Amino acid sequence: MKYYRIIDRYLLSLMLPPFSINVVFLTFIFLMTQILQITTFIVNHRVGVSTVFWMLVYAMPFFLIFVIPMSVMMAVLLTFLRLSSENEIIALKAGGVSIYSLLPPVLMFCFMGSLLTAFMAIYGLPWGRLSFKALAIQIASSNADIAIKERTFNESFKGVMLYVNQTDTKHQRLVDVFIEDQRKMDIVSTVLAPEGKLLSDPEKSAIHLRLFNGTINQVNLKDRSVNTIRFDVYDINLSLKESAAAVSDAPKDEEEMSLAELKNYLDTVKERDSQYYLTLMEYHKKFSIPAACFALGILGVPLGIHSKSAKRSFGILLGLVFFLTYYLMLSMGWVFGETGAYPPVIGMWAPNIVFGGIGIFLLIRSARERTVGIDAIRFAFARVKARLMKKLK
């Protein structure tokens, strides 16, 4: 018994470093996809570095839900790849240790990864989404130019629709402004101006637009009259407080709901529309993705054992291919399940069943000393790489 405990501790000590490195590296890769938006916030909108830091923190739970299962698989794969390449698997078998005896530390490691993923999915994701929304409202209140996007019909302001063809954030200048104002009872005002200037008032959470050389078309719905006014300078005030309140009071989407709120919505909703199926998939996703740690982790054991002569780069590539296939199946289930044509339960759990089944099948073949064809895959990759290098030369 003491002998097996030493092996268990040894395997866990081998899996933890690659897991930590993969989590840090993959999280950094995911966050790099936001680098352009971050640069825009800092350079153009003068948003503080601390604010950008908290934006990244709030976005991390969404990335970690996928990063942790992927890191678990690659940690298990790289660990058994090392054991196989250094002939430690052969030594363990010679000492009477079977492949099945190596599973307890792997399952324990997958269980810890599953708990961490479940925490991020159930608690971290809703917290991150709601905190990010609150921070976005705060940023928009203090930086008016963020609330206005060019070539987009902006309906963030209550009773006002705003369209700006081009914005110059450096000089706070607007080009080709279109405004539809319905804040007055029975009166619809349409404002057109070739040029404008943006003035913000953070203390009052308001935006002041100063427009030049434009026209105002007023339609009185009650009197059925139309008036046209030409102006040299026209000021219009837009309140961000009402817009922020409308966003704060808006119904939560499925990713912002807690587990209890998701369950309550599914039990009380009467119409099974697209929102119902999206909520149902989100509910099952909070359990299916944590369970993926087991499916992908078990798959990593036979893949690592039968890649004896492979390099670590091949192991990483193999892990990425299998995880991308898993994510593709999950995305397909999400797309087809959104309409209700494909059962959301199957869409969210089918990838785990498929990859878990493949992992168990390959594990049994590995325990029975049968080949699983991993070296053939490696040789195929090597041939493709050699041909590409030859063509490049």
N, C-alpha and C positions, 0 to 999 in steps of 0.2 A: 504493500500500500504506500509506503514511504517513497518507494522507487517511482511510482506513478505520479505522486505529488511533485516530485522534483521535475519530472517531464512536463507536467502541467504548468508549473511556474516558469520553466524554460520557454515553453511555447508562448505563453502570455508575454514574457519579456521580449520575445522576438517580434510579436505583433504590434505592440504599443508604439515603438518608434516610427515604423512606416505609416501607421494610422495617423499619428500626430502630424507628420510631415505632409501627408496627403490632404488632411483637413485644411492645414494652413495654405498649402499651395493651391488647391482647388478653390478655396474661398477667395484667395487673391485673384485667381483667374476670373471668377464670376464677378467680382467687384470691379475688375478692369473694364468690363463691359459698360460700366457706368461712368468711366473716366471722362468721356466727352461732356456729359451733362454736368459732372462735377466741375470741370474746367470752366464751363459756361457760367455756372453759379458764382465761382470765385472771381473770374476776370471781368465778366460783363455786368453781373448783378451785385457784385461786391458783398456776397454772402460770406460770413465769417467761417474760418476753418473749423471752429468748434461746432458750428451748426451743420456743416457738411459731415463732420465726424459722426454726429448723432443720426444723420440721415442714413449713413452707411450701417450704423449699429441696428437701426430699425429695419433695414432691408436684409440683414444677415440671416434671420430665421428662415426666410423663404429659400435662400440658397442652401443653408445647412440641412434642410429636409432631404435634399438630394445628394449633398456632398457626403454626409455621414454614411449612408448605405454604400456609396461608391468607395469610400475610404476603407470601410470594413472589408469589402470584397478584395480590394487591392492589397490590403495588409495581410489577409489570409493567403492570397495567391503568392505574394512575394516571400512570405515566411516559408511556405512549403516548397517554393521554387528554390530557396536557399538550402533548405534541408535536403532536397533531392540532388541539387548540383554538387553539394559537398558530401554526398553519400551517407548522410546521417539517417535517412530513411532506411537504407539497407542495413545500417548498424542496428537500428531499433528493431527491425524485423528479425535480424539474427539473434537479438536478445529476447525474442519471444513477444514483442510488442506488435500488436496488429494495428491496421489502419483505424479500425473502430475505436481502439483505445486512445487514439489521438484526438477524438472528437470532443470529449468533455471541455477542454480549454477553449476549443473553437466555438462551441455552443455558448459557453459562458461569455466569451468575447462578443459574439453576435447578440447575446441578450443585453449586454451593456450598451452596445451600439443602438439596439432597438429601443431601449429605454430613453436614451438621449434623443433619438429621432422623434419618439412619441412626445417627449416634453416639448420639443421645438414645434411639432405639428399642432398639439393640443393647446399649449399655452403661449409659446413664443410667437407663432405666426399671427394670431389675433392681436396680441400686444404690440407687435411690430407694425402691423397695418394701421391700427388706431392711433398709435403714437406718431407714425409718419404723417397721417392725415392732419393731426393737430399741429404738428410742426410745419407742414406745408401751408396751413391757414395762417400761422404766425408769420411765416416768411413772406407770404403774399400781402399781408397787412402792412408790413414794413418796407416791402420792395414792390412798388406798384407795377414796374415793368415786367415782373415775372407773371403777374396775373393776366397780362395782355400778350397773346401769341399772334404772330403775324400769319396772314392768310388762313385764319381760323375764325369761324363764327363763335364768338365767346358769349355764353349765356350765364356767366358766373354772377353777374350783377342782377339783382332782383328787378324785373320789369324792363330791363335794358338788354338789347342784343348789340354787340360791338364787333365790327370787322375792320382790321387794319391790314393793308396790303404789305407794308414794310415798316420796320421799326429800327431806329438808330438809338441803341441804348446808351451810347457814349454821350450824345447831345440831347437825349430824351426827346427825339423828334419822331413824329408819325407821318406816314405818307399814305394818301388815299384812304380816308377814314369814312366809314359808313356806320351810322347809329340808328337803331329803331327804339324809340323811347315810348313805353306804354305805362308810365308811372302815374299819369294823370287820368282821371276817370273820363271815359268816352272820348279821349283824345289820343291819337297816334301820331307821333312826330318822327319824321325821317330826316336825318341830318347827313348831308354830304359835304365833305371838305377835302381839298387836295393836299392840305398840310395841317399839322397840328403839333402841339407840344404837351408833354406829359409832366404834370406837377403832382407830387405826392405829399400827403399830410399824415405821417405815421401816428402822430398823437391822437388824431381823430379817426384813424383807420379809414381814410377817404382818399380818392383819386380825383384830381382836377384835370380836365382836358380843356386846353385852350385851342380852339380851331380858328383857321384863317381862310377868308375869301370863299365861303361856302354858301349853301342854301338850306333852308328848313322848310319842309313840306308838312303842314299840319292838317290832319283829317279829323273833323269833328263827327263822330259816329252818331251823336244825338241829333245835331242840326243838319247833318249830311252836307257839310260845307268843307271847302278846301282852301287853305291859305298857303301862299308861298312867300318866304322871307329871305332876302339876300343879306348877308352880313360880312363885315370885314373881320371882326373878332367876336367869337362866341365862346363862353365858358359853360361847361357842363360838369356837374359834380356827381360822382359815383361812390356810393358807400360800400365799404368792404365788410362792415359789421353785419349787415343783413345777409350778405353772401356767405360769410363765415358761419353765421347761425344756421342758414339753410343747409350748408354742407354738414355741419355738426349734427343737425337734427334729422338728416336724411337716413333712410333705413340702411342697416348694415348689409354689405354684400356677404357672400358665403365665406370668404376668407377672413372676415372680421368677426365672425360669430364664434362664440365659445362652443364647446361640445354640447352643453346643456341647451344653448340657444338653437343649435342645429337640430337636435332631437325634438325640441319643442315645436320648431317650425315644421318639420316633417310630419309630426303628429297632428298638427292643427290645420295645415293648409288643405284646402278643398280641391282646388284646381291643379291638376298635374301638368303644368306648363314647363317651358324650358328652365325657368328659375327653380322649379321643384327638382328637376333632374340634376341641375348644377349643384344644388344644395345636397342632394343625396350622394352625388359623387364625392363632394368635399368631405362628407361625413365618413364615407368608406375609405377615402384617401388617408385620413388621419390614422387609420389602423393598417392599411395595406402597405404603405411605404415603410413604416417601422418593421413590419413583417418581412420586408424585402431584405433586411440585414441577414436573416436566417437563410433565405433562398439563395442570395448571392454569396454569402459566406460559405455555405456548404459546397456551392459550385466551385469556389476557389481552391478547395482541398485537392480534388482529382486533377484540376488544371495545373496546379503547381507541382504535384507529384510526377506527372507524365511530361513535364517540360524540363527534363534533367539537363539537357545540353543547351538550353536556351539562356539568353542573357536577361538581365533585369529589364532592359528596354522592351524586350518582347513580352515579358510578363505585364508590364504597364500597358502596352498596346493591346494585348489580349483582354485585359480587364476593361479598358476603355471601350473596346468593340462590344463586349457582352453588356456593359452598362448602357451604352447608347442604344443597343437593341432592346434592352429592357425599357428604357425611357421612350423609345419609339412605339413600342406596344402599349405603354401606358397612355401616351398622347393619342394614339388611335382610339383607344377605349374611351378617352375623354371626349374626343370629337364626335364619335358615333353615339355615345351615351347622352350627349347634350340634347339631342332631339327626342330621345326616348325610344329610338328605333333599335338601339342596342342596350341590353340591361346594364345599368350602371354598376351593379354588384359584380357582374362578370368582367366589365371593362376595367375595374380597379383591381380585381384579384387575379385575373387571368395571367398577367406577367409573373406573379409570384408562383402560381401553380406550374406554369411552363418551366421557368428556370429552376424552381425547387425540384420538379420532377427530373429535369436533365441532370441536376447536381446529384440527386440520390442515385440515378441510374449509373452515372460515371463513377460515383463513389463505390458502388457495389462491384463494378468491373475492376476498379483499382484494387479492392480488397481481395478479389479473386485472381489477381495478377494478369489481367487481360488488358490489352492496349485500348486506348480511346482515341487514337489518331491525332494527338496534339502535335507530335513531331511533324506529321504530314502538313499540318497548317503552317507550322514554322518554316518548313522548307518551301512551301508555296509563297509565303511572304518574302523569303530570301530570294527566290527566283524573280519575283516581280521587282524587288528592289534592285537586283543586279541588272535587269533589263532596262530599268529607268536610268540607272547610272551610266549604262553603256550608251543610251541614246543621248543623254546630256553631254557626254564626252565627244 
